[in-house]
Amino acid sequence: MGRYDLALIGFGGVNRALAELISQRGDSLAEELGFALRVVAITDLRAGSLVDSDGIDLAPLLAAEPGELKFAGLPGGSADPRNEWVIREVPADIVAEATFTNPTDGEPALSHVRWALKAGKHVCTTNKGPVALAANELKLLAADHGVGFEFEGSVLSGTPILRTAQRMFGGLEITGVQGIMNGTSNYILGRLEEGIDLSAAIVEAQKLGYAEADPTADIEGHDVQLKVMILANEILGADLCREDVFCEGISKITPEDARDAVSKGLRWKLVGSATRRADGTVDARVAPLALPGDHPLAGISGPVNAVAFHTDLLGTVTVSGPGAGRIETAYALLSDIIAIHQHHHADDDTAPLPRVLQETHRG
Ligand SMILES: NC(=O)c1ccc[n+]([C@@H]2O[C@H](COP(=O)([O-])OP(=O)(O)OC[C@H]3O[C@@H](n4cnc5c(N)ncnc54)[C@H](OP(=O)(O)O)[C@@H]3O)[C@@H](O)[C@H]2O)c1
């Protein structure tokens, strides 16, 4: 059986959850998928870096409280994340990038992805920054080096929006997409409908773990703006930058607005959309909209997310599911690894083989 060796860059909620999946379900996943997964390197700003080419024993790392984890002093460990060295030099098949999203220039994740692809390593990432700002460049780089660049988790975490559009809609023309792509703002709009004011609803969302300590990116729509760029570029073939996507958040919606809308059969939603215009260009925007009750996105409540695809032959097709969550987003990475396997290694005698098979052949 083949095996992929992974380097995890960033060891916060998502990559830690991926390590949990591998540690707890590795055997059954291998049986189902036909390949095994092994973590050979981890880097993290706070914990440092840890490298073991025979495979890191994940159980003790996962038993430690996240904030307490320190790699210095362990064999192969260092207090220094050593990202560039780990990504470029440590033998691994796949780099899983899950550091923080930087909406301005995508760094440091953008450099992490570039280093990995140039080193001939596949990349999977949940990080919206490099995908929204530089997907075309990174896809070319991946193709030049014969490796995969997968990023399903950058929109709606593990809910397969990008792959649904790219793989399941062959022969259809997608004329536009509209989505509720931020669970925090959607939860807050629901609470406004119940008469709770914005600041109290934000505190609630923080207590429930939906909202960050700084909720600005959720409330002002910036998180959705990056996702709209990704949808417009990946699904409608646009080449948009942030300035091309109009962005207005939900901070001006009051409980009175929300209740008044409900009384008229409408629901305020923060909608991200990308629509092909008659001249072929793409209009992309994020704005609160009062949707009629029969709109496919009107019934999406709480932290759930959804994307409606408008197509020529099927009309509107809506996919809904979780848009966040550490396990859900780790699943996106797993689905990316499966895609990498299918594109680059499965049933292809000429493709480079996963590591164990290479070792077997060498031996
Ligand atoms: N969690 C979700 O539901 C979700 C859903 C979709 C997409 N995403 C995206 O997935 C990525 C990871 O999310 P997460 O929830 O795992 O975030 P997280 O819990 O904040 O973890 C990020 C980790 O990366 C580390 N880090 C930051 N800069 C680094 C660097 N230069 N080198 C090495 N490590 C670095 C952080 O260390 P410190 O803590 O010391 O800074 C932290 O441990 C983010 O880009 C996020 O936007 C998350």
The ligand as a Gaussian input file, in Angstrom:
#p B3LYP/6-31G(d) Opt

LIG

0 1
 N      -11.177000      26.911000      11.622000
 C      -12.062000      26.994000      10.639000
 O      -13.263000      26.732000      10.806000
 C      -11.602000      27.362000       9.252000
 C      -12.491000      27.213000       8.178000
 C      -12.046000      27.513000       6.879000
 C      -10.769000      28.011000       6.699000
 N       -9.949000      28.185000       7.767000
 C       -8.604000      28.716000       7.540000
 O       -7.660000      27.689000       7.855000
 C       -6.471000      28.291000       8.402000
 C       -6.183000      27.660000       9.760000
 O       -7.301000      27.868000      10.584000
 P       -7.241000      27.463000      12.131000
 O       -8.631000      27.542000      12.624000
 O       -6.446000      26.244000      12.310000
 O       -6.430000      28.709000      12.701000
 P       -5.599000      28.753000      14.074000
 O       -6.232000      27.877000      15.081000
 O       -5.404000      30.204000      14.367000
 O       -4.213000      28.091000      13.673000
 C       -3.245000      28.709000      12.886000
 C       -1.924000      28.218000      13.432000
 O       -0.890000      28.658000      12.562000
 C        0.161000      29.156000      13.386000
 N        0.957000      30.095000      12.605000
 C        0.695000      31.382000      12.336000
 N        1.695000      31.879000      11.570000
 C        2.586000      30.889000      11.392000
 C        3.835000      30.784000      10.751000
 N        4.379000      31.821000      10.099000
 N        4.498000      29.617000      10.785000
 C        3.988000      28.547000      11.444000
 N        2.806000      28.586000      12.088000
 C        2.120000      29.745000      12.060000
 C       -0.531000      29.797000      14.549000
 O        0.352000      29.971000      15.626000
 P       -0.023000      31.083000      16.759000
 O       -1.261000      30.599000      17.409000
 O        1.156000      31.081000      17.647000
 O       -0.206000      32.356000      16.003000
 C       -1.634000      28.782000      14.830000
 O       -1.180000      27.725000      15.664000
 C       -6.739000      29.785000       8.475000
 O       -6.161000      30.403000       7.340000
 C       -8.252000      29.879000       8.437000
 O       -8.714000      31.095000       7.861000
 C      -10.334000      27.861000       9.035000

